Structures are given as structure tokens and as C-alpha cells.
Amino acid sequence: MKKIIINLLTLVIVVAIIVILFLSLGSEEGARYVYKGNTTHQIVPIKPKEYQCSECNMDVEKLEYAAQIITENGDTYFFDDIGCVVLWLENHKVPVVKIVTQTLDTHQWIDAKKAWYSRIAHDPMGYGFAAVEVKKEGLINYDKMKIMMLQGKNLHDPFIKKKLLGK
């Protein structure tokens, strides 16, 4: 009987330690995917790792590839990669007021639909798309980038990767 009580007590202590460890790993706020109350539809200034991507759940860490979707009701969704924006919009039918992205050349937030996109960037998700503000040869517009993303014609496709990078 004494042995059973000791084994049970040991099990309870081990479970309690595991629960305490898991609880200590989480943040007070938990994951942050959306900023609510942006009724003026302004770009929300962010810091690296402050928000998680609403599509892939990765931290928005490399701000030069970050994007935001601002909805009619004032919700602002954050993304680590413009490819994630395209995928998220395909699966979420919300009234969008703005889609903005950071640019590699000017480091400014601009309208994602007015940006030009590289196909060979080292973006967080590895799709190859990154926004620039000033058009240069070889860049594509938002609509073409969106179609290519939805068709899987990005650097995840080994044939596209070989064609664009020779790898």
C-alpha cells in the first residue's frame, strides 16, 4: 500500500512539473495574429517577433518581407511573406480595405498591388517573391505574382527553381 502511494505521488509530481514547464513557455498574451480596432485603417507599426503570420503561424521576424491586411471592420492581420497573404486571401473572404507590404529597396510600407515583385528573393517562406517599389527589369506585378503563387509557380517547385536559379 505504501509503495502504491509513493508511486502515485511521484506521478502527480512529474505531471505537475510538466504542466508548470508548458505554462511557463507561453507568453502572457499568447500568439498574436491580429490587431483589432484599427478603424482608421492605418498601417500598424510592428517590431520583429511581435506578431505571428496569420497564414503559416511563423513569427513576423524579417520586416523587409512583412505584409499586413487591413479589413473594413478594423482588424489588421500580419504576414511574414507576401505569398502567405495570397494563400490567406484565397481562404478568407473578408472585406479588405488595404494590403500593404514592406519593400526591399525603399524599406517603406506600400500598397501591395502597386509593388513590383522579385521571383528569386530569399523570403521567409522560400516562395521567392519580395516587393520593391521601383520597377526594374525582370520584376512582375502583383496580379502576376498572385497567379503564380496560386498555381504553385514559385521556388517551391523544383522546375521553377532550376529555371530561375539554375539549382
N, C-alpha and C positions, 0 to 999 in steps of 0.2 A: 504494500500500500504506500509506504514511504517513497519507494522508487518511482511509482506512478506519479505521485505529486511532484517530485523533483523533475521528472521528465516533462510534465505538463507546464510547470513553472518555467523551465528552460525554454520551451517552445513559445510561451507567451512573451518572454523577454526578447527572444530573437525576432519575433513578429513585430513587437513594439519598436525595436531598433530599426528594422527595415522601413516601417511606416514613418518614423521620425526622419530617416535619411531621405526618403522620397519627398516628404513635405518640405524639408529644408532646401531641396534642389529647385523648387518652383519659386517664381518671383511673387511678390505681393499682388501685383496686378494680373498675373498670368500672361498668356500670349496676347499681343496687341496687333490686331489686323485692321482695325477700322477706327477712325477718329470721327466721333459723332458731333453734330451741332455746327458744322461748317456752313451755315445758312448764307453766308456772303460768298460762298464758292471760291474762296481764295486758296492758293497753294499752301499747304501746311509745311512749315519748315521742320525738317527732321534731322536727327543725328544717326550715325551708324549704329545698328543693332537696337534702335528704339522701337521699331515695328517689324512685324513679320509679313512676308509676302502672302497676300490673300489667296493666291493660287497654289504655290508649292510649299508654303509654311517655313521657308528659309528666312533667316534674318536679312533685313534690307541693310546690307553692310557696305557695298560699293556704291556710293551715292551717284557716281557718274553714270550708272546704268539704271537708276531708280526711276519709277514712274508712279503716278497717282491717278486714280479715277475719282472724280467728284460727282456725286449724284444730285439729282434735283432736291431730295429731302435733306441734303447737307451731310451725308455720310461720305467720308474720304477713305478710299481703300488704297493700300500701299502694295507695291510690287518691286521685286529685286531685279526684274528683267522685263523688257517690252514684250518678249514672247509670252510671258506669263499673263500680261494684260490681254493679249489676243485670245488666249485659251480661256481666261476667266470670262471675258465678254461673250464668248461663244456659249457659255453655260449659264450665264446670269443675265436675265432680261430685266435690266433696271434702267430707268430714265437717266441718262448720263448728261451732265452739263459740260464737263471738261475731262479731257485725257491729257495729262502733261507728262513730260519726260525730261530728265536731265540730258545735257548734251556733252559729248566728249571734247568738242572743240571750244565752246564758249563757257561751259560749266554753268549754264543757266537752265532754269525750268522753261520749257516752251511747249506750245500746243503740239502734241504728238503727231497730229495729222499734217502739220506743216514741216515736220522734221524730215531729214534725209537719212537713210539707214545703210550702214555698212553690213556686209554679209559675212565678214570674216573677223569680227571682233572677239575678244576673249571675255565675253559676258558671263555673268554668274551661272546661268543655266546651260551655257555651251551651244546656244542656238546660232550664234554668230551675228545677231542683229544688235546694233548700237546706234543711237541717234546722234546726228550732228546738225548744226543749224545752217552752216554754209554748204551749199551744194558743190560737190566735186564729182569728177568722172568716176563711174563705177558704183555710185550710190543709187539706191532705189527709194521711191516714195512710200508713204505709209500704206496705201492700198495694196501695192505690190508686195510689201513685206507681210502684210496681214494674210494675203492669199498664200504666199509661200509658207508661212507659219502653219496655216490650217491644212495645207497639203503635205506637210512634213518635209518640205524642201528647204531644210536648214542643215546646219553642220552635224546634226544627229544622224543624218542619212549618210552612210559611208561613200556613196557615189557622188553626192554633192560635195562632201568634204574633200574627196580626192580631186574633183574637178576644180574647186576653189583654192585648195591649199596644196595640192599635189601630194597629200598624205593618204 
